[in-house]
Amino acid sequence: MTWASRFRLLVGTILVLVLAALATYQLNQKKGVAASDSAQILARTYDVGTPYAGLVVDQMVDVGDSVTKGQPLFVIDSSSLQYDLKNGFAKPQTEATQVDDQGRLVLLAAGDGTVTAISSERGTFVQSATELATVQRANTLYVQAEYTLTPNEYARVEDNATATVELPNHRTITAHVAKVKVETVAGDGRLSLEREAPQGFDVLAVDAFSGDSIPVHLITVQAVDEYLRHIKPGGVIAFHVTNRFLDLKPVLLAIAQHKKLAYAYVSELRDGGISDWVLLTRNEAFLREPGILEATKPVAPRPDWRLWTDDYNNLVKVFRY
């Protein structure tokens, strides 16, 4: 694994979509508990529709009825079906339909389940492709919940993790995490970190300086103070400083010297281009590891440049002429 791969980590609050609880979930192995932002009980369903227009002359089910695969649900009297049958354009039976002895279309259940909605009743004229009912498939109930987790909390959610789901009536059931969807919360990274308790990161990556307009508030003494608050004592702050127009390496070198941090500028040929990173850490031994040391290049200090703070920066100084 290259040094660049080690530091391609994003920081921020993440939204995790997991199989969990309507109110809370407990990860049995990790003893973790989190309150959901939203949750609902869902199930897989299928629609019962008609391929022909006609009059619904019979309705064999109502909402709440259980059905089995192949069970007749509705009967439709359709003149267009009669025409197609006479001319050989229609099949007398499919998986979802059949023609009765009176030449009428019978809609069948495509699978076991429970009828949850009826949209066209007996006596209704329906157009082709109309949905007459919805059936909830048997044994497909699941709980979908959304949580706001820190990266450390998210790391506890393992694939197929066992979870104890507590329902609103305080009944508990055992379930498994079936799917996890991660989304990065939009917002300013530094401001988001300021609202969080210390996270204890091994690596915190700051990757916002590749364009011609950079967020200078992410590369000041005060910003580095905030990053240090969130990393472990031996952790690393990794700044991605690849930029055709601006040379930010001396800025970070000055901040490192001011904060008495170890500093390394590492560069690697990647995907046909150069990838430049500056590493700041309290752990000087880490920067002496072979993989880091081989990629490290010198940076000339600029004592004539003022230290960048929240109150001062100078983009003219760092512009590549």
N, C-alpha and C positions, 0 to 999 in steps of 0.2 A: 504494500500500500504506500503510495507516495505521500509526501507531506501535504500536498494540496488536497488530497482526498480526505485527510484527517480533519481538515479545518472547514470543509464545506458543510457547516452546520448552521441552521437558521435559528434565531432566537425569537421568541414571542409566545403569546398565549395561543393555544390551539383549540379548535373545536373538534371534539371527537364524537362521532356518531356510533354508538355501541348498542348491542343487545343488553338491556339493563332493566331499569325499573321505572315505574310511573313516578316514584318519589325519590327513592334512594337505591343504590346498589352497594353490595359488599363483595369485594374480591376475596374469596376465602383464603387463598394462600398468602396474600399480602396484607390482609386485614385492612384494606383501604375502603373508605366510605366517601361518597361524593353525592351532592344534591343535584338533581337534573334541572336544567333550564326549561325543558319542555319534554313531554313524553306522551305516547299514545299506544294503545293496543291495536295492532293491525293484523290482517290476514290476507292470504292470496285469494283472489276471486276470479271468476270468469263470467262473461255476459252471455245471455241467451238471446240470440238474434234470429231474424228470419231473412232468408235470401229472396223471398217473394212477397209482393204486396198482396193484401187480402184481408178478410174479416176474421177476427179471432172468435171462433165459434165454441171453443171449449178451453177452460182453464183448470188444470188439475191440481195446482199448488197455490198456497198463500205464503205470505211472509212468515218466517219461522219454521216452515216445514223442512224436514230432512229429506234429502233425495239421494238416490243411488245412480251410478252410471248407467245410462241407457233408459232411464225412467221417462215416460212421456210427461211433458210439462204443459204444452199448449197445442191446440189444433187450429189450423188456419185454412179457410176455404179460399182458394186462389185460382182465378180464371187464367192467369198467366202460367201458373204451374200446369194446369190442364192442357194448355196449348203446347208447352214444352214436352210434356209426357207423350202427347199424341204424335209429335214430330221427332221424338227420340233425342231431345235436347237435355232432358233431365234424368238423373239417376233415381230409381225408386227408393234407394236407401243410402245414407252416408253415416258417418260416425255420429253426427249431431242431428240428423233428420231421417224421417221415413215417410212413405206415402201409405195411408190406410186404404181399406177396401172400398172406400167411397171416393178415392182420388184426392183426399185432403192432405195437407202437409202437417206432419206431427213433429214438433220440436222436442228433442231429447236432452236429458242431462248429460253433459260432457264428462262429469266426474262426481264422486260422492261429495256431499256438502250440505249446507243449509241456505235456504232462500232468504236473502237479506233485503231485497227490494223487488217490487212489481211495478213496472212502468206502463204496461198495456194490459188491460183486463178484458174479460169476456165481453163481446159486443163492440169492441174497438176495431176500427179499420186502421191497418198499419201499412206503411210503405216498406219497400224492400230495404234491407240493411237496418231496420229498426231494432233497437234493443228492447226486449219485453221484460227481462228480469235479470237480476244479479245473484249469483250463487257464491257463497264463501266456501272455499275448498276445505274439506275435512282435514284436521290435524295440521293446520298451517298457521295457527295463531303465534304471533311474536310481539315483543315489546320493543319499540323504537324510541330511544331517548337521546337527547342532546346535552352535552356537558361542556363546560369550560374548564379545562385542566391546564396546569402548568406542565412544562416538558417533563419534569421529574415524575409527576403523577401519571402522565401518559405512558411513561416507560414501564409502568407496572402492568399495563394492559397487554397481556400476552395473547398470541393467537389461540383461539378456542379456550380461553380462560374460563374457569368455572365461576359463576356468579350466583349469589343468593338474591333473588328479586323479592322486595317487600312491596306488596300491593297496598292500595289505600285502605283496605279493611284489615291491614296488618297480617294478612296471610302471607306466608313466604313460599316460594317455589325455587327449585334449582334450575338454572339455565346456563347456557354457554354463549360466549361472545362469538357471534357469527360473522360480523362485518364491522370494520373500523374505517371511518372516513375522516381524514385530517384536513382541516382548512386553516390557513394562516389568517389571523385577525388583522384587518387593515388598520394602519395607524403608525405613528412615529415610534420607531424602535426604542429610542432613549426614553421617551415619555412613558412608554409601556413598562419599561424596566423600573422606572422610578416609582410606579404604583405597586410593584411586586415586592414580596419579601425576598431575601437573598436565596438564589436558586442552587448554588453550589455546582456550577457547570465545570466540567473539565476543560471545555473549549467554548469560547464565545466569539463568533465570527461577525465582523462588521463589513458588509459588502454593499457599499452604496456610493462608490467613488469612481465608477468607470465612465460616467458621462461628462459632458462639458460644463454641467452645473451641479455642484456637489453640495450636500448638506453639511456645512462647516460645523454645525453644533454637535456633530457626531465625532469630531476629531479635535477636541479641546481637552485641557487638563481636567475640567469638571466632568466631561463625558467619560474619560478614562477612570476617574474616581468611581463613577457609577458602575462601569464594567467590572472594576476590581471587587466591588461589593457583591457581585453575582458569581464570581468564579471561586473555585477552591484555592487554598493557599498555594498549591502547586499548579494551578490552572493557567491557561494561555488565552490571551486576547489576540485574535488574528484579524488584521486589517487587509482587505483586498484592495491594493492600491494601483492596479493596472490602469493606466490612463495616458492617452496620447498627448494630452495638453498640459497636465499638471503633474508636478513632481512633489509628492507628499511625504516622501521618505524622511527628509530632514526635519519636517514638522514633528513626526512621531519620534524621531531620535531625540529631539529636544525635550519632548514630554517624558520620554523614558528616563533621560538623565535627571530631569527635575523630580520624578517620582522614585528614582533609584531602582528602576526596573531593568532587567536584562532585555536586550534588543537584538533582533536578527532580521535582516532583509534577505528573503529567499526568493529565487526566481527559477522558473521551470518552463521548458518548451512544451506547450500543451495544445493539441488540436490545431497545429500549424501556427500557433502564436505564442507570445510570452505571457505567462501568468505570474504577476508580482504580488508578494505578500510581505507584510511586516508583522513580526511576532513580538509581543510584549508579555513578560512573565516575571514572577518572583523566583521561578525555578530555573536558575542559570544552567543547571546540569541537563535539563531537557534540550536546551539549544546546542549542547555538545554531542547529542546523539548523532551517529553517522549519517543517517538520512537527511537530517537538518543541516548538519555541518557541511556536507558536500554541496548543498544548494545555496549556502549563505554567500552573499557578496558584500563587499565593504560599502559603507555610505559615509561620505564626507560630512562632518558636522558643520553647521552654519551658525557660529556664535554671534554673527551680526544680525541674525533674525530674532525678532521678539517671540516669546513663548505664546502659542495660541491658547486663548482662554475664551470663556463665553462672552467676554467684553472686547476681545481683540482677535482679528485674523487679517491676513494680507494675501489675497489670491494673486496679486501682481508678482509677488516675490517667488511664488511657486510655479508660475507659468513657464512652460518650455518654449524658449525663443529659438 
